[in-house]
Each structure stands twice: as structure tokens, then as C-alpha cells.
Amino acid sequence: MAKIELFGTAFCPYTDEMREWLEWRGCEFVEYDVESDLIARERMRLLVGNPCVVPVLVEEGIVVRVGWEGRGCTIA
């Protein structure tokens, strides 16, 4: 499992902002698009429950952020 994981979607602008922030900080991370990756979506649901809001940032298996700067996109 990656140390830093970003769960998001292609349509969510806040996922883009969190990705850019991680890149700016020089963090190595793995990104999952929960709209196209059903396994990643189910894993995210187990971590955060419902309703699912992206982006979700996970470090070493622990959720450290849900949403970006108080904003996020809800997924079905």
C-alpha cells in the first residue's frame, strides 16, 4: 500500500487542487479515480462511509483529509 493515497474523480476541481498541492510539496502519492476504479471506490467507502465526498487524502492507511479547503464533490 502506498504511504500517501489520493482518492478523487476526474470531474472534481477540488481533486485537481489537492493533487497540485501534493505535487507542489514534492509528495509521492498514488491517485485513484473512484468513478472508474470500483475497487478504489469501495475501499474509500470503507474508510470514510457515506455520503462519499472527494477528494480524500489517506496517509499510511489513515484518512487525514476529506475535501479540500472545506469543499468537495459528492459522488453516488
C-alpha positions in Angstrom: 0.0 0.0 0.0 1.3 3.5 -0.8 2.1 5.8 2.0 0.1 8.6 0.5 -3.1 8.0 -1.5 -5.4 10.5 -3.2 -9.0 9.3 -3.9 -10.8 11.6 -6.3 -12.6 12.0 -9.6 -11.7 13.5 -13.0 -14.7 15.9 -12.7 -14.0 17.3 -9.3 -12.0 20.6 -9.3 -11.0 20.1 -5.7 -9.3 16.8 -6.5 -7.2 18.8 -9.0 -6.4 21.4 -6.3 -5.3 18.7 -3.8 -3.2 17.0 -6.5 -1.5 20.3 -7.3 -0.8 20.9 -3.6 0.7 17.5 -3.2 2.9 17.9 -6.2 4.0 21.4 -5.1 5.0 19.9 -1.7 7.0 17.2 -3.6 5.0 14.3 -2.2 5.0 11.0 -3.8 1.5 9.6 -4.0 -0.8 7.2 -5.8 -4.1 8.6 -7.2 -7.3 6.7 -7.7 -10.2 7.8 -9.8 -13.2 6.4 -7.9 -15.5 6.9 -10.8 -13.6 4.4 -13.0 -12.0 2.2 -10.3 -14.7 0.3 -8.4 -12.3 -1.4 -6.1 -10.8 2.0 -5.1 -14.4 3.4 -4.6 -15.3 0.6 -2.3 -12.1 1.0 -0.3 -12.8 4.7 0.0 -16.3 4.0 1.2 -14.9 1.7 3.9 -12.5 4.4 5.0 -15.0 7.4 5.1 -18.5 5.9 4.9 -21.4 7.6 3.2 -22.0 10.1 1.7 -18.8 9.9 -0.2 -17.0 13.2 -0.8 -13.8 13.6 -2.8 -11.0 14.3 -2.6 -9.9 12.0 0.2 -6.3 12.0 1.4 -5.0 8.9 3.1 -1.6 8.6 4.7 -0.4 5.2 5.8 -3.9 3.9 5.8 -5.4 6.7 7.9 -7.8 9.4 6.5 -6.2 12.8 7.1 -8.4 14.9 4.9 -11.9 14.8 3.3 -12.5 17.6 0.9 -10.2 20.4 0.1 -10.3 23.7 2.0 -13.8 22.9 3.2 -15.1 22.0 -0.3 -15.6 18.7 -2.1 -17.7 16.8 -4.6 -20.2 14.2 -3.6 -20.3 11.0 -5.6 -23.0 8.5 -5.8 
